[in-house]
């Protein structure tokens, strides 16, 4: 045991040292192609990606490193970097979390999940279908981390009720837990609210265009892809080999669990109203943007989230207390998200993006099929080995750079990029770590995830290229048309 600890300590120490070494080598070898500051920014990206993969320190710590590196090397003005840690996107995450935190105390989260799952049947195909589709649908409206963290323990409890207590060696647990992990990952593409990675992409788009992005424009253009991708994923999962064909008693488990909750309580109704109002306000923003220009979705969620501190709950306390908010707030996720934004800022403002765009423009890429293929593979590789937030922070500025260099409309390529990073299947990183933490074998995720990744990329390429060529609205935003 002591030898194993020493080995782990030495390996962690080596990984920690390799981060700065990778940064130094990148700065040295790339300075002629990207300028010194650009090479330092890209070196920072390589450093962070390496640490995100090997994890010698917590990923949240890695999210702070852009500030540390910039403080030492003065790559770009510090104010532009630190501003990412208090951006509108961070406020949106903070506000939406405030709205959802009371759900656990009043039981609304469990009610929503059990209601969706009460439709489930005993066959494994029915299990896969409901778990996958429920994960996709709920993660369109809620952060995918929250949906995965809610569904996974319920799935484990259901398996236990069916007589399967040993999750690591439980055959039916594999497709069910994979359906949750993969479903929330894909479902996050459905709306900007599906995950922090989408807010990163939107933040860059708004900075690039100088216009506020309307969430409804995302849904209209991405929903057709989501329907197709969900159907392909479901069919692929149903074709997976299944040692267990039925899970008898599971439907009864969900129905009985839902019945035990009783009628919807006052606090649950209040939480539901707040959430529905926030969602409606976010997607109907074009209707009141001129009247209330400052009330962007981030501040709608923040305002309604703060109301939870003032609304009296049924126990005569408040619906949400600061102690609960402080404990339940996803501080680490917000820092990680902001770190990805700060990294993108380093790459963009250092001039690295422009230099990379010059290099790309000299390749045999003209904005056609090959460009789409390269863009999808590049973005997906980053998302699979790190997370969607990192992939968005690295790839979106490059998309704007090379499309500007080639004189192309950046909007369709921006949408294709969002589709590419919004599906992760291979490794127990990011949201996919949750099912693994509950017992899913990481090797099984890699085994079944490999063909799913290839299939998913093919779907993105085909849909993206077809939309680029055949669907004019895919590349147009009404407020950007002169």
Secondary structure, 3 states (H helix, E strand, C coil): CHHHHHHHHHHHHHHHHHHHHHHHHHHHHHHHHHCHHHHHHHHHHHHHHHHHHHCCCCHHHHCCHHHHHHHHHCCCCHHHHHHHHHCHHHHHHHHHHHHHHHHHHHCHHHHHHHHHHCCCCCEHHHHHHHHHHHHHHHHHHCCHHHHHHHHHHHHHHHHHHCCCCCHHHCHHHHHHHHHHHHHHHHHCCCCHHHCHHHHHHHHHHHHHHCCCCCHHHHHHHHHHHHHHHHHHHHHHHHCCCCCCCECCCHHHHHHHHHHHHCCCCHHHHHHHHHHHHHHHHHHCHHHHCCCCCCCCHHHHHHHHHHHCCCCECCCCCECCCHHHHHHHCCHHHHHHHHHHHHHHHHHHHCCHHHHHHHHHHCCCCCCCHHHHHHHHHHHHHHHHHCCHHHHHHHHHHHHHHHHHHHCCCHHHHHHHHHHHHCCCCCCCCHHHHHHHHCCCCHHHHHHHHHHHHHHHHHHHHHHHHHHHHHCHHHHCCHHHCC
